[in-house]
């Protein structure tokens, strides 16, 4: 709330937002496609669930990272927007439910992931969050 509002006639893609949307979109797509290709090549039976989960979780990491245009989430705090935090937490829980609740598996065409598969999807999904945090680090300098 400390910065002045944007001009009403200003484009939504002003201030480098279009470039940000393009490179983050390419990064997200690349991560999902790499996970999918790797899982298929290594004959993981859960490749669709892994790709779906990475796609969902990269979005959640991105929403946390873009909480501020320049300040790190580590500086502004995870709970600086409690509604956002609980919305992301709820979405994460629902994503896990689509994977691990047997009644939901046929609806979403998912299969339970092993602990290693889940850890891999969590790690790769966090790449977007950290990439955007690095981008903000460069913006501050």
URHUNOR-V503716 format. One record per residue. N is the residue number from 0. SS is DSSP state (A for helix, B for strand, O for the rest). Layout:
BEGIN
N,SS / N,SS
END
This chain:
BEGIN
0,O / 1,O / 2,O / 3,O / 4,O / 5,O / 6,O / 7,O / 8,O / 9,O / 10,O / 11,O / 12,O / 13,O / 14,O / 15,O / 16,A / 17,A / 18,A / 19,A / 20,A / 21,A / 22,A / 23,A / 24,A / 25,A / 26,A / 27,A / 28,A / 29,A / 30,A / 31,A / 32,A / 33,A / 34,A / 35,A / 36,A / 37,A / 38,A / 39,A / 40,A / 41,O / 42,O / 43,O / 44,O / 45,O / 46,A / 47,A / 48,A / 49,A / 50,A / 51,A / 52,A / 53,A / 54,A / 55,A / 56,A / 57,A / 58,A / 59,A / 60,A / 61,A / 62,A / 63,A / 64,A / 65,O / 66,O / 67,O / 68,O / 69,O / 70,O / 71,O / 72,A / 73,A / 74,A / 75,A / 76,O / 77,O / 78,O / 79,O / 80,O / 81,A / 82,A / 83,A / 84,A / 85,A / 86,A / 87,A / 88,A / 89,A / 90,A / 91,A / 92,A / 93,A / 94,A / 95,A / 96,A / 97,A / 98,A / 99,A / 100,O / 101,A / 102,A / 103,A / 104,A / 105,A / 106,A / 107,A / 108,O / 109,O / 110,O / 111,O / 112,O / 113,O / 114,A / 115,A / 116,A / 117,A / 118,A / 119,A / 120,A / 121,A / 122,A / 123,A / 124,A / 125,A / 126,A / 127,A / 128,A / 129,A / 130,A / 131,A / 132,A / 133,A / 134,A / 135,A / 136,A / 137,A / 138,A / 139,A / 140,O
END
